[in-house]
């Protein structure tokens, strides 16, 4: 890496050391210390062995491709517009174009307002000006190296490029002339108004009332986008029924287009007077109030919860049941019910069935085996959701249990009768032990499950409320058997054969070890187990659903026809087991194969995304087979619901384009966003539960201008529980992320506590999040006080107030 740093210095790039596997300098006043002096660079290499290197030229364009930004597209455009220059590829797949400002030109800031205004907020272009740096070629982050793309001399920045650099200042207009400023105080007033306002009710003037609410937010000086976001978060859930996001967006758009009163007439500017135009022009011409700080990233962009289930992606019988159950469960996401139901039904359907995935490759077949996990915090309604989905299979197993008991009782009676016969007297042969039938298991050793599978032959469903117990039970009954249980269960997803050999007992031969798995887990538990689950591919075999919890209370009678329809489908699939082993493989109609090709294209595109979590890529690797499994289950469910069948009342052998498309859309439009959200949260680098996002929320809620390590450790209960060395590493890693995201810079340590200064722009950029964080933290503090008071009251009662 030193050779790369020296080569950069010889090009005129001022060089600075960066901690290994990081992108942010931690050297105090690094902008001043960056140098082309080779002797100093060599001294730094000795002081920081194995470090990465950063570089400054005064004008570097950073094209970001993370989070689906259009950096690659913009890079190609800028290559055509501007002269060739020294260029790198970043570890995440983005690009850095190095320019040098003309002699005597004023310093360039890190602001990107003009670029964002011209090319869009998703353009992915960042400016690294006089106080900005990028990681240099040869450095490595997360195992990926920065590389030279164009080994050219550094070009002088042309005038038209310089004109694009710098922060475009927004011109505030006077009250009554479109004054939509999103002032933090106006946002706070809007939230208060929305939370106390009456909801819109269908059939009771709900359309007009929604229009009025949009007009009121416009009166407060909020932009249309902010108004929509606040209405969705603080008002829409209480409406009956809640507005679809697109429909509500149209209502807000109409309000802003057709409101009669002047925009911002009730905003703070209306109370304190419109700004002086001449003073405003002076502000426009000045530097940003936060100087050369970069535009901070929105750390919550990846933390938005995934979508609820769109309409039309499921067989009608499942969709009707799922939506009814979800609405009565206080409007939870019906997709979580649907996912649990699909997994449950796959455990009932004959596991001997197969579907040929591709048109001509007869060797690529999969069975209708689906694994589902609901990921949600306590109180999110995971357990009630699972219990409703499991009722049909529990009913079937209840009948089997009764038959099993009767068979055992008859066997015991036969043994007793044989024992009463006189010794030596001729009698009937010893009665054979009866087979026990199972379709549902909840807790058993792998050997017991293998025996059940050998005796049943058509697969079973493993339904466990908390998957943590199931996962932690692997190898619990086998000395020095680490890893063997996981291997058995991994076979269960594919329905592979399995053989158990034990000394002193007959071998157990399982033709198809088919097991459907369905359960729930808490996000914090999953985060702790994430690395181990991803290492052997266990988590990647699940359809993952984020359970957001209830939205609004509903007291409704159940849709008995929907419940009966779901249970009838389960019974029909159970009856199919009698014919399942004699049925030929299913295949897709030629016109359905286009959706398989779209699945493969989607898979390849998302795997190449530079910010895709490694665990998610493992799930995407298996997407083609998962699509075929889901399409087959949709096909079987439609048959069981009486949609179509052959002359023998069996499912048609060919799966048509309708269910092929449904499966494609269900996976890509609904399941994938849930997988992406859960994987990002579980790997701990981004997401609402990550250390970096927690610290960012703390900074906003406290209006921090600087923050020390000691303050973070004092405020974060999770960090307090870590070992001392681990605490420091977690804080350093989180603050490194915030530095990379433009939120903070490393400062001089004070009183042996690391210190970071905060980008002032974050408080102007994210006022709504600051308000939300203050409210959330105040609510949490109140709950803690209430719990403390309750404990003291109990203690006083038990001790008599002593």
Buried (B, 14 or more C-beta within 10 A) or exposed (E): BBEBBBBBBEBBBBBBBBBBBBBBBBBEEBBEBBBBEBEBBEEBBEEBEEBBBBBBBBBBBBBBBBBEBBBBBBBEBBBEEBBEBBBBBBBBBBBBBBBBBEEEBEEBBBBBBBBBBEBEEBBBBBBBBBBBBBBBBBBBBEEBBBEBBBEBEBBBBEEEBBEBBBBBBEEBBBBBEBBBBBBBEBBBBBBEBBEEBEBBEEEEEBBEBBBBBBBBBBBBBBBBEBBBBBBBBBBBBBBEBBBEEEEBBBBBBBBBEEBEEBBBBBBBBBEEEBBEEEEBEEBEEEBBEBEBBBBBBBBBEBBEBBBBBEEEBBBEBBBBBBBBBBBBBBBBBBBBBBBBBBBBBBBBBBBBBBBBBBEEEEEEBBBBBBBBBBBBEEEBBBBBBBEBBBEBBBBBBEEBBEEBEEBEEEBEEBEEEEEEEEEEEEEEEEBEEBEBBBBBBBEBBBBBBBBBBBBBBBBBBBBBBBBBEBBEBBBEEEEEEEEEBBEBBBBBBBBBEBEBEEEEEEEBEBBBBBBBBBBBBBBEBBBBBBEEBBEBBBBBBBBBBBBBBBBBEBEEEEBEEBBEBBBBBBBBBBEBBEBBBEBEEBBBBEEBBBBBEBBBEBBEEBBEBBBBBEBBBBBBEBBBBBBBBBBBBBBBBBBBBEBEEEEEEBBBEEBBBBBBBBBBBBBBEBBBBBBBBBBBBBBBBBBBBBBBBBBBBBBBBBEBEBBBBBBBBEBBEEBEEBEEEEBBEBBBBBBBBBBBBBBBBBBEEEEEEBBBBBBBBBBBBBBBBBBBBBEEBEEEEEEEEEEEEEEEEEEEEEEEEE
